[in-house]
Amino acid sequence: MSKIMKSLLVLMVGLLILSPLALNGAQKKGAKKMKNLVVYYSYTGNTEIVAKALAEDLKADVLKIEDAQTPSKFKAYISGGIAARNEKGWPIKTVNVLLKEYDRVFVGAPIWWGKAAPEINSYIEQTDFKGKSVVVFVTMGGSKADEAINALCTKIEAKGGKIVSSFSVKTGGVKKEDLPAKAKVKAEQYK
Ligand SMILES: Cc1cc2nc3c(=O)[nH]c(=O)nc-3n(C[C@H](O)[C@H](O)[C@H](O)COP(=O)(O)O)c2cc1C
């Protein structure tokens, strides 16, 4: 076999091996990126820090649930705590964001008296989660987030959402400036 023929043969074999890899790369490039929304309520700022760090890492949009009227600390701790404990709602500002343009929705709230802050319950009550993949997260001073997470998951499933996973971030004894790093560790599994 001549040198030219040998070179041609090597080139053809190389192309045959490399072309599926190149095609795969092109397909990956063209693949639709998952669109995420991070919805959260926060009273003292911890859940907001976690939500924003998560959103930054996942290039997600953010939706902040706001009180119709910010409750005083006394009102939040007592009436808000009781509402949370009883899995009730709390007046929130109107939300105009529809979930239909998102593939996955993160729903986050602080724990009050062992359950999610009531503002997030109001948001869930007025939201159509039909067919949406949902990740639930909570922040809390201590531990034992399971009860709050389970209650949130039940509410979201009742509104048609599909819970894909959940996580909690302990904020007690953690400096606010250290919270983004904790959130980013959690974000890794959703990239
Ligand atoms: C009214 C109230 C009740 C709380 N109850 C609990 C609780 O039962 N368990 C717990 O671990 N942390 C509890 N915490 C602490 C918060 O869950 C924690 O600080 C959380 O990160 C606050 O989030 P935020 O800063 O986004 O509001 C409570 C805080 C408040 C204001």
Ligand as a Chemical Component Dictionary entry (heavy atoms), coordinates in Angstrom:
data_LIG
# 
_chem_comp.id                   LIG 
_chem_comp.type                 NON-POLYMER 
_chem_comp.pdbx_formal_charge   0 
_chem_comp.three_letter_code    LIG 
# 
loop_
_chem_comp_atom.comp_id 
_chem_comp_atom.atom_id 
_chem_comp_atom.alt_atom_id 
_chem_comp_atom.type_symbol 
_chem_comp_atom.charge 
_chem_comp_atom.model_Cartn_x 
_chem_comp_atom.model_Cartn_y 
_chem_comp_atom.model_Cartn_z 
_chem_comp_atom.pdbx_ordinal 
LIG C1  C1  C 0 -41.487 33.001 64.449 1  
LIG C2  C2  C 0 -40.271 32.135 64.287 2  
LIG C3  C3  C 0 -40.341 30.793 64.654 3  
LIG C4  C4  C 0 -39.248 29.949 64.469 4  
LIG N1  N1  N 0 -39.376 28.634 64.772 5  
LIG C5  C5  C 0 -38.332 27.771 64.544 6  
LIG C6  C6  C 0 -38.466 26.372 64.765 7  
LIG O1  O1  O 0 -39.496 25.864 65.192 8  
LIG N2  N2  N 0 -37.391 25.571 64.527 9  
LIG C7  C7  C 0 -36.213 26.069 64.067 10 
LIG O2  O2  O 0 -35.271 25.289 63.852 11 
LIG N3  N3  N 0 -36.069 27.400 63.789 12 
LIG C8  C8  C 0 -37.089 28.258 64.010 13 
LIG N4  N4  N 0 -36.961 29.594 63.745 14 
LIG C9  C9  C 0 -35.703 30.075 63.157 15 
LIG C10 C10 C 0 -35.837 30.255 61.645 16 
LIG O3  O3  O 0 -36.408 29.120 61.031 17 
LIG C11 C11 C 0 -34.472 30.476 60.987 18 
LIG O4  O4  O 0 -33.795 31.520 61.600 19 
LIG C12 C12 C 0 -34.651 30.760 59.508 20 
LIG O5  O5  O 0 -33.437 30.592 58.831 21 
LIG C13 C13 C 0 -35.181 32.161 59.276 22 
LIG O6  O6  O 0 -35.326 32.397 57.917 23 
LIG P1  P1  P 0 -35.549 33.857 57.329 24 
LIG O7  O7  O 0 -34.348 34.663 57.804 25 
LIG O8  O8  O 0 -35.535 33.654 55.876 26 
LIG O9  O9  O 0 -36.820 34.389 57.872 27 
LIG C14 C14 C 0 -38.029 30.462 63.938 28 
LIG C15 C15 C 0 -37.971 31.826 63.610 29 
LIG C16 C16 C 0 -39.069 32.647 63.762 30 
LIG C17 C17 C 0 -38.972 34.097 63.368 31 
# 
loop_
_chem_comp_bond.comp_id 
_chem_comp_bond.atom_id_1 
_chem_comp_bond.atom_id_2 
_chem_comp_bond.value_order 
_chem_comp_bond.pdbx_ordinal 
LIG C1  C2  SING 1  
LIG C2  C3  SING 2  
LIG C2  C16 DOUB 3  
LIG C3  C4  DOUB 4  
LIG C4  N1  SING 5  
LIG C4  C14 SING 6  
LIG N1  C5  DOUB 7  
LIG C5  C6  SING 8  
LIG C5  C8  SING 9  
LIG C6  O1  DOUB 10 
LIG C6  N2  SING 11 
LIG N2  C7  SING 12 
LIG C7  O2  DOUB 13 
LIG C7  N3  SING 14 
LIG N3  C8  DOUB 15 
LIG C8  N4  SING 16 
LIG N4  C9  SING 17 
LIG N4  C14 SING 18 
LIG C9  C10 SING 19 
LIG C10 O3  SING 20 
LIG C10 C11 SING 21 
LIG C11 O4  SING 22 
LIG C11 C12 SING 23 
LIG C12 O5  SING 24 
LIG C12 C13 SING 25 
LIG C13 O6  SING 26 
LIG O6  P1  SING 27 
LIG P1  O7  DOUB 28 
LIG P1  O8  SING 29 
LIG P1  O9  SING 30 
LIG C14 C15 DOUB 31 
LIG C15 C16 SING 32 
LIG C16 C17 SING 33 
# 
